[in-house]
Structure formats: C-alpha cells, structure tokens
C-alpha cells in the first residue's frame, strides 16, 4: 500500500507541477515524476509490466531528448522555430511528445492501459481514477508543447526562415530508431505481451 500511495502522489505531483512550466527540462522532469508514479503503483503487483513500462519510457524520452537537443530548444518559446531547422524533425518531435503523454493511438498508451487494466482487476478503482485524471494533466502540458511547436510561429527574419535549405545534413540518424519505436509500437502490443 505504500507503493500505491507513493505512486499516486508522484503522478499527482508530476501532473500538477508540469502545468505552469516554460522550460523543456522542467517539463520533462515533471513528466519523469509522473511516469515514476505509474511505475511505482504497478511495482508491487506485476513486475513484468513495470519492466516493459520502463523500457518504453526510456525509448520515448530518448527520442524526445534527442529531438530537443538537435533543435536546441530550451524553452517552450524555442520550440516555435523548430520547423525552420527541419520539418521532419518537427513531426518526429510532435509525435514523440504525444506518445510520451500517453495519447491512445501511440506507443505511450500501452503501459498506462496495461497498468489501468491490472489495477482494475485488483479493485483499486478510486486509485486508478485519480491516476487517470493526473495523466490528463500531463497530457495537457504535452499538448501545449506540441501546439507551440506546430501551430505557433516565432518572429522570424528572412535569414532564419528556412534553415533546413541551407543545412540539409541535420544529424537525425540517431533519432530514427527511438522515434520509430516510440511512435509505432502500439500495433505490436499483443506480441510484447506474449
């Protein structure tokens, strides 16, 4: 019961704490706190779901951190100019952020779905309702980050409008594997569970 209470508090702190942040490092830190809460709740019940959750989370955060490093985005305002560096990187970052938030058609939904299913089988209905609500808070700040990345334009000069035309060799080789896994792993869920 200590792990369940700790997991609930961790997911609530991670969800509420990330709402008012403007730096991407702090947003990712509060996201880590929230994901740790999900892992702590399932740790005493099923360790194989915990290990799968940890592996998927590491792959998703690697993808997001690599895209933030390549785009040199330190704040939410910096992400508005990501499309000038590489339009492909912008799309990868959007889908990776939404997957990290646990949006249902993407990979990040797998661990939350399995944890919710197992906790419902154990009759922890109130706990899972509160954790799902805190997960919606995390999804909100990821949606806010994707909104500023995709739909908001920073004030540009003519020299910085299309950087991707001048630097076609953006080092995106290291991001392809974790990004692909963090976005498209959901259809392979039955194979993972076997």
CORPE-V468630 format. One record per residue. N is the residue number from 1. RES is the residue in one letter. SS is DSSP state (A for helix, B for strand, O for the rest). OMEGA is omega in whole degrees, -180 to 180 (none if undefined). Layout:
n:N res:RES ss:SS omega:OMEGA
n:N res:RES ss:SS omega:OMEGA
This chain:
n:1 res:X ss:O omega:178
n:2 res:X ss:A omega:178
n:3 res:X ss:A omega:179
n:4 res:X ss:A omega:178
n:5 res:X ss:A omega:178
n:6 res:X ss:A omega:179
n:7 res:X ss:A omega:178
n:8 res:X ss:A omega:179
n:9 res:X ss:A omega:179
n:10 res:X ss:A omega:180
n:11 res:X ss:A omega:177
n:12 res:X ss:A omega:179
n:13 res:X ss:A omega:178
n:14 res:X ss:A omega:179
n:15 res:X ss:A omega:-178
n:16 res:X ss:A omega:-176
n:17 res:X ss:A omega:-177
n:18 res:X ss:O omega:-175
n:19 res:X ss:O omega:-171
n:20 res:X ss:O omega:-177
n:21 res:X ss:O omega:177
n:22 res:X ss:O omega:178
n:23 res:X ss:B omega:-176
n:24 res:X ss:A omega:178
n:25 res:X ss:A omega:180
n:26 res:X ss:A omega:176
n:27 res:X ss:A omega:179
n:28 res:X ss:A omega:178
n:29 res:X ss:A omega:178
n:30 res:X ss:A omega:175
n:31 res:X ss:A omega:177
n:32 res:X ss:A omega:177
n:33 res:X ss:A omega:180
n:34 res:X ss:A omega:179
n:35 res:X ss:A omega:176
n:36 res:X ss:A omega:176
n:37 res:X ss:A omega:177
n:38 res:X ss:A omega:180
n:39 res:X ss:A omega:-179
n:40 res:X ss:A omega:-179
n:41 res:X ss:A omega:-177
n:42 res:X ss:A omega:-174
n:43 res:X ss:A omega:-179
n:44 res:X ss:O omega:-176
n:45 res:X ss:O omega:-179
n:46 res:X ss:O omega:-177
n:47 res:X ss:A omega:179
n:48 res:X ss:A omega:175
n:49 res:X ss:A omega:177
n:50 res:X ss:A omega:-180
n:51 res:X ss:A omega:178
n:52 res:X ss:A omega:178
n:53 res:X ss:A omega:180
n:54 res:X ss:A omega:-180
n:55 res:X ss:A omega:179
n:56 res:X ss:A omega:179
n:57 res:X ss:A omega:178
n:58 res:X ss:A omega:179
n:59 res:X ss:A omega:-179
n:60 res:X ss:A omega:-180
n:61 res:X ss:A omega:175
n:62 res:X ss:A omega:179
n:63 res:X ss:A omega:-179
n:64 res:X ss:A omega:-180
n:65 res:X ss:A omega:177
n:66 res:X ss:A omega:179
n:67 res:X ss:A omega:176
n:68 res:X ss:A omega:178
n:69 res:X ss:A omega:-180
n:70 res:X ss:A omega:-179
n:71 res:X ss:A omega:-180
n:72 res:X ss:O omega:-179
n:73 res:X ss:O omega:178
n:74 res:X ss:O omega:178
n:75 res:X ss:B omega:178
n:76 res:X ss:O omega:179
n:77 res:X ss:A omega:179
n:78 res:X ss:A omega:-178
n:79 res:X ss:A omega:180
n:80 res:X ss:A omega:180
n:81 res:X ss:A omega:-180
n:82 res:X ss:A omega:-177
n:83 res:X ss:A omega:178
n:84 res:X ss:A omega:179
n:85 res:X ss:A omega:-180
n:86 res:X ss:O omega:178
n:87 res:X ss:A omega:178
n:88 res:X ss:A omega:178
n:89 res:X ss:A omega:178
n:90 res:X ss:A omega:180
n:91 res:X ss:A omega:178
n:92 res:X ss:A omega:-179
n:93 res:X ss:A omega:179
n:94 res:X ss:A omega:-178
n:95 res:X ss:A omega:178
n:96 res:X ss:A omega:178
n:97 res:X ss:A omega:179
n:98 res:X ss:A omega:176
n:99 res:X ss:A omega:178
n:100 res:X ss:A omega:176
n:101 res:X ss:A omega:177
n:102 res:X ss:O omega:178
n:103 res:X ss:O omega:-168
n:104 res:X ss:O omega:-179
n:105 res:X ss:O omega:-175
n:106 res:X ss:O omega:-172
n:107 res:X ss:O omega:-177
n:108 res:X ss:O omega:178
n:109 res:X ss:A omega:-176
n:110 res:X ss:A omega:-177
n:111 res:X ss:A omega:-179
n:112 res:X ss:A omega:179
n:113 res:X ss:A omega:-179
n:114 res:X ss:A omega:178
n:115 res:X ss:A omega:178
n:116 res:X ss:A omega:-180
n:117 res:X ss:A omega:-179
n:118 res:X ss:A omega:179
n:119 res:X ss:A omega:175
n:120 res:X ss:A omega:177
n:121 res:X ss:A omega:178
n:122 res:X ss:O omega:179
n:123 res:X ss:O omega:172
n:124 res:X ss:O omega:-172
n:125 res:X ss:A omega:179
n:126 res:X ss:A omega:179
n:127 res:X ss:A omega:-177
n:128 res:X ss:A omega:176
n:129 res:X ss:A omega:179
n:130 res:X ss:A omega:179
n:131 res:X ss:A omega:177
n:132 res:X ss:A omega:177
n:133 res:X ss:A omega:178
n:134 res:X ss:A omega:175
n:135 res:X ss:A omega:176
n:136 res:X ss:A omega:175
n:137 res:X ss:A omega:177
n:138 res:X ss:A omega:178
n:139 res:X ss:A omega:178
n:140 res:X ss:A omega:-178
n:141 res:X ss:A omega:171
n:142 res:X ss:A omega:176
n:143 res:X ss:A omega:176
n:144 res:X ss:A omega:179
n:145 res:X ss:A omega:178
n:146 res:X ss:A omega:177
n:147 res:X ss:A omega:-180
n:148 res:X ss:A omega:179
n:149 res:X ss:A omega:-172
n:150 res:X ss:A omega:-169
n:151 res:X ss:A omega:180
n:152 res:X ss:O omega:179
n:153 res:X ss:O omega:176
n:154 res:X ss:O omega:176
n:155 res:X ss:O omega:-175
n:156 res:X ss:O omega:168
n:157 res:X ss:O omega:-178
n:158 res:X ss:O omega:179
n:159 res:X ss:O omega:-176
n:160 res:X ss:O omega:-176
n:161 res:X ss:O omega:-176
n:162 res:X ss:O omega:180
n:163 res:X ss:A omega:-177
n:164 res:X ss:A omega:177
n:165 res:X ss:A omega:-177
n:166 res:X ss:A omega:180
n:167 res:X ss:O omega:-177
n:168 res:X ss:O omega:-177
n:169 res:X ss:O omega:176
n:170 res:X ss:O omega:-176
n:171 res:X ss:O omega:-179
n:172 res:X ss:O omega:-178
n:173 res:X ss:O omega:-177
n:174 res:X ss:O omega:-176
n:175 res:X ss:A omega:-173
n:176 res:X ss:A omega:-178
n:177 res:X ss:A omega:-180
n:178 res:X ss:A omega:180
n:179 res:X ss:A omega:179
n:180 res:X ss:A omega:179
n:181 res:X ss:A omega:-176
n:182 res:X ss:A omega:-180
n:183 res:X ss:A omega:-168
n:184 res:X ss:A omega:-177
n:185 res:X ss:O omega:-176
n:186 res:X ss:A omega:179
n:187 res:X ss:A omega:-180
n:188 res:X ss:A omega:-178
n:189 res:X ss:A omega:179
n:190 res:X ss:A omega:179
n:191 res:X ss:A omega:179
n:192 res:X ss:A omega:-176
n:193 res:X ss:A omega:-179
n:194 res:X ss:O omega:none
